[in-house]
Amino acid sequence: MGPAMDFSFSEQQLQIKDSIEKLCKPFDDQYWLDRDTDGQFPEAFCRALADDGWLGICMPEDVGGSGLGISEAAVMVQAIAESGAANGGVSSVAIPLFGVNPIAVFGSKEQKQRMLPPVMRRDDIPCFGVTEPNTGLDTTRLKTEAILQGDHYVVHGQKVWTSTAQVSNKIMLIARTKPESETKRPIDGLTLFYTDLDPNTCEIRRIEKMGRKCVDSNQLFIDGLKIPVEDRIGEEGKGFRYLLHGLNPERVLIASGLVGLGRAALKRAVAYAGEREVFGRPIGQNQSVQHPLAESWIELEAANLMVFRAAAAYDNGEDAGAYANAAKYFAAEATFKACQQAVMTHGGMGYAKEYHVERYLRECMIHRLAPISPQLILCFIAEKVLGLAKSY
């Protein structure tokens, strides 16, 4: 017999879920519909989380964080999404939650003390400058340059899909400190920085997009940004490796938020199917309405097991790559299906904003695409798990 597997949440995890549900109550579906309409950043929601100490859930205890695991953060993120906050709620706090993780893992003692507490208090709001317009998923080929000049680096280049830059005063930035031609592998010349987002040298242009209007996504044009040497995280040329360390927890948390979003959509669909009467009976009595909803419940439960299997692997120090990627893939597909079905169950009203399910459908799309495409996840599983030849 193998080891017994425990599928129940700990007392602490249940308390986290309960606390987050209570905190999210005032920020109801109407709040998020209003933010989706006016595009205002949900700062009141972020402050409420910061004031209760939740932004430090994964931060080390020696800088005032809770020092908890990705499993606990996944419980929190899921409760946020499931409250109706959907992707807007999750992504408004995603970068403070796990985007600054490389500082906690690879930063010096001085950097941790200087950089992390202001993020937890929300005195500093960080954004994340990684993706570039011409490299896409081939992230090791980044072109943005940081040239060392005395006691500081000077940066020139472009970034795209930089979330929250409109409201941020700090940036986690990866840039090339050694030309690609001078490195053995493209990954070797990339360096990570955490520094002031200087509006005088960084032009920030908002990208109008399909969903999640209240959390801005931007193009960034960097022309002469000066970064002091003390704002470099770890060693020169190791920045991409530092980022890789954070990819698995990021995927676990995205997947967990997706399951929460799928459940929110399913809950609305079930309620509507139970109330809406056509031809003298509730539509939820019809199998063609019932069965897809039942199928979504099964798929979301399965996705959730994958999420917490991946979280447990990461928290136990195992290689979580396959589980984290699989969880992100499966949660994205299951949630897309649940959100689509929620719209269809509402019939014409599913297209109306006041029923919220069209917003859920728009918001689930982003994580079918990003931060890694479903096709690349399948390539990863084929190569790393099944041992097939690399296909690209």
C-alpha positions as CSV (number, residue, x, y, z in Angstrom):
1,M,0.0,0.0,0.0
2,G,1.2,3.5,-0.8
3,P,1.0,6.5,1.5
4,A,-2.4,7.7,2.5
5,M,-3.5,10.8,0.6
6,D,-5.4,13.5,2.5
7,F,-7.8,15.5,0.5
8,S,-9.1,17.6,3.3
9,F,-8.1,21.2,4.1
10,S,-6.4,22.0,7.4
11,E,-8.1,24.0,10.1
12,Q,-5.8,27.0,9.1
13,Q,-6.7,26.7,5.4
14,L,-10.4,26.6,6.3
15,Q,-10.0,29.7,8.4
16,I,-8.2,31.5,5.5
17,K,-11.1,30.6,3.2
18,D,-13.6,31.9,5.7
19,S,-11.7,35.1,6.4
20,I,-11.3,35.9,2.7
21,E,-15.0,35.3,2.0
22,K,-15.9,37.7,4.8
23,L,-13.5,40.3,3.5
24,C,-14.8,40.0,-0.1
25,K,-18.5,40.4,0.9
26,P,-18.6,44.2,0.6
27,F,-16.8,43.9,-2.8
28,D,-19.7,42.1,-4.4
29,D,-20.6,41.4,-8.1
30,Q,-21.9,44.9,-8.4
31,Y,-18.6,46.4,-7.2
32,W,-16.7,44.4,-9.9
33,L,-19.3,45.2,-12.6
34,D,-18.8,48.9,-11.8
35,R,-15.0,48.5,-12.0
36,D,-15.4,46.7,-15.3
37,T,-17.5,49.6,-16.6
38,D,-15.5,52.6,-15.3
39,G,-12.0,50.9,-15.5
40,Q,-11.0,52.3,-12.1
41,F,-8.3,50.2,-10.4
42,P,-9.8,48.3,-7.4
43,E,-7.6,50.0,-4.9
44,A,-10.2,49.8,-2.0
45,F,-10.2,46.0,-2.4
46,C,-6.4,45.8,-2.5
47,R,-6.1,48.0,0.6
48,A,-8.6,45.9,2.5
49,L,-6.4,42.8,1.8
50,A,-3.2,44.7,2.7
51,D,-4.7,46.1,6.0
52,D,-5.6,42.6,7.2
53,G,-2.0,41.4,6.3
54,W,-3.0,39.1,3.4
55,L,-0.5,40.4,0.9
56,G,2.2,38.9,3.1
57,I,0.8,35.4,3.1
58,C,3.8,33.9,1.2
59,M,6.4,36.4,2.4
60,P,9.1,35.3,4.9
61,E,8.3,35.8,8.5
62,D,11.6,37.7,9.1
63,V,10.2,40.6,7.0
64,G,6.8,40.5,8.6
65,G,5.1,38.1,6.3
66,S,3.1,35.0,7.3
67,G,5.6,32.5,5.9
68,L,2.8,30.2,4.7
69,G,2.9,27.9,1.6
70,I,1.5,28.1,-1.9
71,S,-1.3,25.8,-0.7
72,E,-2.5,28.5,1.6
73,A,-2.1,31.2,-1.0
74,A,-4.1,29.0,-3.4
75,V,-7.0,28.8,-0.9
76,M,-6.9,32.6,-0.6
77,V,-6.8,33.3,-4.4
78,Q,-9.6,30.8,-5.1
79,A,-11.8,32.4,-2.4
80,I,-11.2,35.8,-4.0
81,A,-12.2,34.6,-7.5
82,E,-15.2,32.6,-6.3
83,S,-16.6,35.7,-4.5
84,G,-17.4,37.1,-8.0
85,A,-14.2,39.2,-8.1
86,A,-13.1,36.8,-10.9
87,N,-9.8,37.6,-12.6
88,G,-10.0,41.3,-11.9
89,G,-9.8,40.7,-8.2
90,V,-7.0,38.0,-8.4
91,S,-4.8,39.9,-10.8
92,S,-5.1,43.2,-8.9
93,V,-3.0,41.6,-6.1
94,A,-1.1,38.9,-8.0
95,I,2.2,40.8,-8.3
96,P,2.4,41.7,-4.6
97,L,1.4,38.1,-3.8
98,F,3.9,36.2,-5.9
99,G,5.5,38.5,-8.4
100,V,8.1,39.8,-5.9
101,N,8.9,36.2,-4.8
102,P,12.4,36.3,-6.4
103,I,13.3,39.0,-3.9
104,A,12.3,36.8,-1.0
105,V,14.3,33.9,-2.4
106,F,17.3,35.5,-4.0
107,G,17.5,39.0,-2.6
108,S,20.1,40.0,0.1
109,K,19.0,40.5,3.7
110,E,19.2,44.3,3.1
111,Q,17.0,44.1,0.0
112,K,14.4,41.9,1.6
113,Q,14.1,44.4,4.5
114,R,14.0,47.4,2.2
115,M,11.8,46.1,-0.6
116,L,9.2,43.6,0.8
117,P,7.5,45.3,3.9
118,P,6.3,48.3,1.8
119,V,4.7,45.9,-0.7
120,M,2.8,44.1,2.0
121,R,1.6,47.5,3.5
122,R,0.8,48.7,0.0
123,D,3.0,51.7,0.4
124,D,4.8,50.4,-2.8
125,I,2.8,49.0,-5.7
126,P,5.0,46.8,-8.0
127,C,4.5,45.9,-11.7
128,F,6.3,43.2,-13.7
129,G,8.3,44.0,-16.8
130,V,9.2,40.7,-18.5
131,T,7.3,40.1,-21.8
132,E,8.4,41.9,-24.9
133,P,6.6,42.7,-28.2
134,N,8.9,40.8,-30.5
135,T,9.8,37.7,-28.4
136,G,6.5,36.4,-27.2
137,L,6.9,33.0,-25.4
138,D,10.6,32.8,-26.4
139,T,11.5,34.7,-23.3
140,T,15.2,34.0,-23.3
141,R,15.6,36.1,-26.4
142,L,14.7,39.4,-24.6
143,K,16.2,42.5,-26.2
144,T,15.8,45.2,-23.5
145,E,19.3,46.3,-22.5
146,A,20.8,47.3,-19.2
147,I,24.3,48.8,-19.5
148,L,26.4,49.2,-16.4
149,Q,27.8,52.7,-16.0
150,G,29.7,53.2,-12.7
151,D,27.3,52.6,-9.8
152,H,24.1,52.3,-11.9
153,Y,22.7,50.6,-15.0
154,V,21.0,52.5,-17.9
155,V,18.1,50.7,-19.5
156,H,16.6,51.0,-23.0
157,G,13.9,48.8,-24.5
158,Q,10.3,47.9,-24.6
159,K,8.0,45.7,-22.6
160,V,4.4,44.7,-23.2
161,W,1.5,43.3,-21.1
162,T,2.9,45.0,-18.0
163,S,-0.1,44.8,-15.7
164,T,-0.8,47.6,-13.1
165,A,1.9,49.9,-14.4
166,Q,-0.6,52.8,-14.4
167,V,-0.8,52.6,-10.6
168,S,2.7,51.3,-9.8
169,N,5.7,53.1,-8.4
170,K,8.0,50.1,-8.6
171,I,9.0,47.6,-11.3
172,M,10.4,44.1,-11.3
173,L,12.4,44.2,-14.6
174,I,14.4,41.7,-16.5
175,A,16.9,43.0,-19.0
176,R,20.0,41.9,-21.0
177,T,23.3,42.8,-19.3
178,K,25.3,40.9,-21.9
179,P,24.6,40.7,-25.6
180,E,23.2,37.4,-26.8
181,S,26.3,37.0,-29.1
182,E,28.6,36.9,-26.1
183,T,26.7,34.2,-24.2
184,K,26.8,30.4,-24.4
185,R,23.1,30.3,-24.2
186,P,20.6,33.3,-24.5
187,I,19.4,32.6,-20.9
188,D,22.8,33.5,-19.5
189,G,22.9,37.3,-20.2
190,L,19.6,38.3,-18.4
191,T,19.6,40.1,-15.1
192,L,16.8,40.9,-12.7
193,F,16.1,44.2,-11.1
194,Y,13.6,45.7,-8.7
195,T,13.6,49.5,-8.8
196,D,11.6,52.7,-9.1
197,L,9.3,53.0,-12.1
198,D,10.5,56.5,-13.2
199,P,7.8,58.3,-15.3
200,N,10.4,60.5,-16.8
201,T,12.2,57.7,-18.6
202,C,9.3,55.2,-18.9
203,E,6.4,55.9,-21.2
204,I,3.4,53.8,-20.2
205,R,0.6,53.2,-22.7
206,R,-2.6,51.4,-21.7
207,I,-3.7,48.5,-23.9
208,E,-7.5,48.4,-24.4
209,K,-8.5,44.8,-24.0
210,M,-11.3,42.2,-23.9
211,G,-11.7,41.8,-20.2
212,R,-10.4,42.8,-16.7
213,K,-10.7,46.5,-17.6
214,C,-10.0,47.6,-14.0
215,V,-6.5,46.0,-14.0
216,D,-4.6,47.9,-16.6
217,S,-2.2,46.2,-19.1
218,N,0.4,48.3,-20.8
219,Q,3.1,48.8,-23.3
220,L,6.2,50.2,-21.7
221,F,8.8,52.2,-23.6
222,I,12.0,52.6,-21.5
223,D,14.5,55.2,-22.6
224,G,17.4,55.8,-20.2
225,L,15.9,54.4,-16.9
226,K,18.7,54.5,-14.3
227,I,18.9,51.6,-11.9
228,P,21.3,51.7,-8.9
229,V,23.5,48.6,-8.6
230,E,21.9,47.9,-5.2
231,D,18.6,47.3,-6.9
232,R,19.9,44.3,-8.8
233,I,18.5,41.0,-7.5
234,G,21.3,38.4,-7.1
235,E,24.0,38.0,-9.7
236,E,24.4,39.4,-13.1
237,G,23.3,37.0,-15.8
238,K,21.2,34.8,-13.5
239,G,17.9,36.8,-13.7
240,F,16.0,34.4,-15.9
241,R,16.9,31.5,-13.6
242,Y,15.5,33.5,-10.7
243,L,12.3,34.1,-12.5
244,L,12.0,30.4,-13.5
245,H,11.9,29.5,-9.8
246,G,8.6,31.5,-9.5
247,L,6.9,30.1,-12.5
248,N,5.5,27.0,-10.9
249,P,3.8,28.8,-7.9
250,E,2.5,31.4,-10.4
251,R,0.8,28.6,-12.4
252,V,-0.6,27.0,-9.3
253,L,-2.2,30.3,-8.1
254,I,-3.5,31.1,-11.6
255,A,-5.1,27.6,-11.8
256,S,-6.6,28.0,-8.3
257,G,-8.1,31.4,-9.2
258,L,-9.5,29.9,-12.4
259,V,-11.3,27.1,-10.5
260,G,-12.8,29.8,-8.2
261,L,-14.0,31.7,-11.3
262,G,-15.5,28.5,-12.8
263,R,-17.4,27.8,-9.6
264,A,-18.8,31.4,-9.5
265,A,-20.1,30.9,-13.1
266,L,-21.5,27.5,-12.3
267,K,-23.3,28.8,-9.2
268,R,-25.0,31.6,-11.2
269,A,-26.0,29.1,-13.9
270,V,-27.5,26.6,-11.5
271,A,-29.5,29.4,-9.7
272,Y,-30.9,30.7,-12.9
273,A,-31.7,27.2,-14.2
274,G,-33.6,26.5,-11.0
275,E,-35.7,29.7,-11.2
276,R,-36.3,30.4,-14.9
277,E,-39.5,28.8,-16.1
278,V,-40.2,28.1,-19.8
279,F,-43.1,25.9,-21.1
280,G,-44.4,25.7,-17.5
281,R,-41.4,24.2,-15.8
282,P,-37.9,25.3,-14.7
283,I,-35.3,24.9,-17.4
284,G,-33.1,23.1,-14.9
285,Q,-35.5,20.2,-15.1
286,N,-34.4,19.5,-18.7
287,Q,-31.4,17.2,-19.1
288,S,-29.9,19.2,-21.9
289,V,-29.5,22.1,-19.4
290,Q,-28.7,19.9,-16.4
291,H,-26.0,17.6,-17.9
292,P,-23.5,20.3,-19.1
293,L,-23.7,21.9,-15.6
294,A,-23.1,18.5,-13.9
295,E,-20.2,17.9,-16.2
296,S,-18.7,21.3,-15.3
297,W,-19.0,20.5,-11.6
298,I,-17.1,17.2,-12.2
299,E,-14.4,18.9,-14.3
300,L,-13.9,21.8,-11.8
301,E,-13.6,19.3,-8.9
302,A,-11.0,17.4,-10.9
303,A,-9.1,20.6,-11.8
304,N,-9.1,21.6,-8.1
305,L,-7.5,18.3,-7.1
306,M,-4.8,18.9,-9.7
307,V,-4.3,22.4,-8.3
308,F,-3.7,21.2,-4.7
309,R,-1.6,18.3,-5.8
310,A,0.7,20.8,-7.6
311,A,0.7,23.1,-4.5
312,A,1.5,20.2,-2.2
313,A,4.4,19.1,-4.5
314,Y,5.8,22.6,-4.5
315,D,5.4,23.1,-0.7
316,N,7.1,19.7,-0.1
317,G,10.1,20.7,-2.2
318,E,9.3,18.3,-5.0
319,D,9.7,19.1,-8.7
320,A,6.2,20.6,-9.3
321,G,6.7,21.5,-13.0
322,A,4.5,18.8,-14.6
323,Y,1.7,19.2,-12.0
324,A,1.7,23.0,-12.0
325,N,1.5,23.1,-15.8
326,A,-1.1,20.4,-16.0
327,A,-3.2,22.2,-13.3
328,K,-3.1,25.5,-15.2
329,Y,-4.0,23.7,-18.5
330,F,-6.9,21.8,-17.1
331,A,-8.3,24.5,-14.9
332,A,-8.3,26.9,-17.9
333,E,-10.2,24.5,-20.1
334,A,-12.7,23.4,-17.4
335,T,-13.3,27.1,-16.4
336,F,-13.7,28.3,-20.0
337,K,-16.3,25.5,-20.5
338,A,-18.1,26.4,-17.3
339,C,-18.2,30.1,-18.1
340,Q,-19.4,29.5,-21.6
341,Q,-22.1,27.1,-20.4
342,A,-23.2,29.7,-17.7
343,V,-23.8,32.2,-20.5
344,M,-25.7,29.6,-22.6
345,T,-27.8,28.6,-19.6
346,H,-29.0,32.2,-19.1
347,G,-30.1,32.3,-22.8
348,G,-30.3,35.9,-24.1
349,M,-29.9,37.2,-20.5
350,G,-26.4,35.7,-20.5
351,Y,-25.4,38.4,-22.9
352,A,-26.6,41.1,-20.5
353,K,-24.0,42.6,-18.1
354,E,-26.3,42.7,-15.2
355,Y,-26.2,38.8,-14.9
356,H,-22.4,38.9,-14.6
357,V,-21.7,35.7,-16.5
358,E,-20.6,37.4,-19.7
359,R,-17.9,39.2,-17.6
360,Y,-16.8,35.9,-16.2
361,L,-16.5,34.5,-19.7
362,R,-14.4,37.4,-20.9
363,E,-12.2,37.3,-17.8
364,C,-11.4,33.5,-18.0
365,M,-10.0,33.9,-21.6
366,I,-6.8,35.6,-20.5
367,H,-5.5,32.5,-18.6
368,R,-6.3,30.2,-21.4
369,L,-3.7,32.2,-23.3
370,A,-1.3,33.3,-20.7
371,P,1.3,33.2,-19.1
372,I,1.9,30.1,-21.1
373,S,-0.2,28.8,-24.0
374,P,-2.0,25.5,-23.8
375,Q,0.0,24.2,-26.7
376,L,3.4,24.8,-25.0
377,I,2.1,23.1,-21.9
378,L,1.3,20.0,-24.0
379,C,4.8,20.2,-25.5
380,F,6.3,20.3,-22.0
381,I,4.3,17.3,-20.8
382,A,5.1,15.4,-23.9
383,E,8.8,16.0,-23.6
384,K,9.4,16.1,-19.8
385,V,6.8,13.6,-18.6
386,L,6.3,11.2,-21.6
387,G,9.9,11.4,-22.8
388,L,9.0,12.2,-26.4
389,A,11.4,14.3,-28.6
390,K,11.3,18.1,-28.3
391,S,9.1,19.4,-31.1
392,Y,10.2,23.0,-31.4
